[in-house]
Amino acid sequence: MKYFIYFLMISAFVLLGYNATLLNLDDLFAKDSSIALAGILACLCVIVLMLILLMSRAIKEKYESE
């Protein structure tokens, strides 16, 4: 499960980079830029959620070992 979480995080970083190349800074609310902006926000949400999941699993393991 740990490797799957890392795979999801790496995939989110790759998609974040791809969406950043599609972003037009001159017109952020154009059709393509708004889709890229939504993709960037989704990738950031996935990264944050996976970090929370990893930390909670580490806390759980530490709690159960005591």
Backbone bond lengths (Angstrom), bond angles and torsions (degrees), N, CA, C in turn:
res aa  C-N    CA-C-N  psi(-1)  N-CA   C-N-CA  omega(-1)  CA-C   N-CA-C  phi
1 M - - - 1.447 - - 1.527 110.54 -
2 K 1.310 115.53 -35.42 1.460 120.61 -178.62 1.531 110.86 -62.71
3 Y 1.323 116.90 -40.08 1.457 120.33 -179.78 1.528 111.28 -71.04
4 F 1.320 116.86 -32.05 1.459 120.75 177.13 1.528 110.37 -66.43
5 I 1.323 116.68 -38.91 1.465 120.63 177.49 1.522 109.87 -64.46
6 Y 1.331 116.83 -43.29 1.465 119.84 177.46 1.523 111.53 -63.97
7 F 1.337 116.93 -37.87 1.457 120.80 176.75 1.528 110.95 -62.30
8 L 1.320 116.84 -42.88 1.461 120.27 178.01 1.528 111.78 -63.72
9 M 1.319 116.38 -38.34 1.460 119.44 179.70 1.526 110.97 -68.42
10 I 1.315 117.62 -41.78 1.464 120.70 178.51 1.525 109.94 -65.07
11 S 1.323 116.83 -41.07 1.466 120.26 177.61 1.519 110.93 -62.58
12 A 1.325 116.78 -39.66 1.464 120.43 178.50 1.525 110.75 -65.04
13 F 1.339 117.69 -39.09 1.462 120.29 177.60 1.530 111.44 -65.06
14 V 1.335 116.17 -40.21 1.470 119.99 178.75 1.528 110.33 -64.65
15 L 1.322 116.82 -45.61 1.465 119.92 178.58 1.529 111.75 -66.44
16 L 1.317 116.62 -32.49 1.459 120.57 175.52 1.523 110.35 -62.27
17 G 1.321 116.65 -43.96 1.465 120.55 178.08 1.515 112.05 -65.01
18 Y 1.320 116.70 -40.80 1.463 120.55 178.70 1.530 111.15 -64.57
19 N 1.315 116.51 -44.57 1.466 119.50 178.69 1.519 112.17 -66.79
20 A 1.315 116.90 -29.33 1.466 119.78 177.77 1.527 110.59 -67.92
21 T 1.333 117.30 -30.69 1.466 118.87 177.78 1.522 111.14 -73.80
22 L 1.325 118.17 -24.83 1.458 121.46 179.40 1.526 112.87 -82.93
23 L 1.305 116.90 -13.55 1.455 122.35 -175.74 1.525 110.73 -73.60
24 N 1.318 116.18 128.34 1.462 122.41 176.67 1.526 107.41 -102.56
25 L 1.327 116.98 109.81 1.453 120.58 -175.20 1.529 112.86 -72.86
26 D 1.326 117.65 -19.09 1.460 119.97 178.51 1.525 111.74 -73.78
27 D 1.323 117.39 -33.68 1.462 121.98 -179.35 1.524 108.72 -138.42
28 L 1.355 115.86 88.29 1.459 120.52 -174.81 1.523 113.19 -70.21
29 F 1.333 117.20 -23.10 1.462 119.24 -175.58 1.521 112.81 -102.64
30 A 1.319 116.66 19.37 1.456 120.27 171.71 1.524 108.18 -73.69
31 K 1.334 116.68 169.10 1.466 119.97 -174.14 1.523 112.17 -60.06
32 D 1.326 117.55 -52.64 1.471 120.32 -177.72 1.526 111.75 -67.55
33 S 1.311 116.79 -37.56 1.459 119.58 -178.79 1.521 111.67 -69.67
34 S 1.320 117.21 -35.77 1.463 118.48 179.95 1.532 110.61 -69.58
35 I 1.326 117.24 -35.47 1.469 120.23 175.97 1.531 109.90 -66.67
36 A 1.313 116.78 -42.22 1.467 120.60 178.05 1.528 110.83 -64.49
37 L 1.315 116.73 -39.21 1.461 120.61 179.16 1.532 110.90 -65.34
38 A 1.338 116.64 -40.11 1.471 120.12 176.20 1.525 110.60 -65.13
39 G 1.325 117.66 -37.90 1.459 121.26 177.29 1.513 112.01 -65.43
40 I 1.314 116.63 -39.42 1.464 120.83 178.09 1.522 110.28 -64.23
41 L 1.330 116.78 -44.70 1.466 119.90 178.97 1.524 111.57 -64.08
42 A 1.334 117.40 -38.23 1.464 120.67 178.07 1.526 110.78 -65.21
43 C 1.320 117.01 -41.51 1.472 120.40 178.61 1.520 111.10 -64.15
44 L 1.317 116.98 -40.61 1.458 119.74 178.24 1.524 111.35 -64.85
45 C 1.327 116.92 -37.77 1.472 120.44 176.86 1.522 111.12 -63.50
46 V 1.329 117.04 -42.55 1.465 120.62 179.10 1.523 110.52 -63.06
47 I 1.312 116.91 -42.80 1.466 120.43 -179.52 1.524 110.77 -62.79
48 V 1.330 116.89 -45.33 1.467 120.59 -179.83 1.530 110.75 -64.42
49 L 1.319 117.13 -43.26 1.463 119.83 179.92 1.522 112.14 -64.98
50 M 1.324 117.52 -38.67 1.467 119.95 178.58 1.523 110.88 -68.35
51 L 1.328 117.71 -36.12 1.465 120.02 176.20 1.525 110.75 -65.32
52 I 1.326 116.98 -40.99 1.466 120.36 176.70 1.523 110.07 -62.29
53 L 1.331 117.07 -42.28 1.466 120.74 179.29 1.525 111.53 -62.91
54 L 1.333 117.22 -43.16 1.468 120.08 178.25 1.521 111.51 -63.08
55 M 1.323 117.01 -42.47 1.469 119.88 179.81 1.523 111.53 -67.01
56 S 1.317 116.90 -39.98 1.467 118.83 -179.83 1.526 110.92 -67.32
57 R 1.327 117.21 -36.25 1.470 119.70 176.92 1.527 110.73 -66.81
58 A 1.333 117.12 -37.56 1.465 119.97 178.19 1.527 110.81 -66.82
59 I 1.319 116.49 -40.29 1.472 119.80 177.42 1.517 110.38 -65.10
60 K 1.321 117.18 -40.89 1.465 121.15 179.37 1.537 110.92 -62.08
61 E 1.329 116.73 -44.80 1.460 120.46 178.60 1.525 111.52 -62.82
62 K 1.322 116.62 -39.96 1.457 120.90 179.37 1.527 110.77 -67.14
63 Y 1.323 115.73 -39.52 1.462 120.53 -179.52 1.524 110.51 -68.20
64 E 1.323 117.87 -40.44 1.461 120.78 -178.59 1.522 112.82 -72.41
65 S 1.328 117.67 -25.25 1.469 120.16 -179.52 1.526 112.21 -76.17
66 E 1.301 117.50 -19.34 1.479 120.27 -178.84 1.487 113.07 -84.42
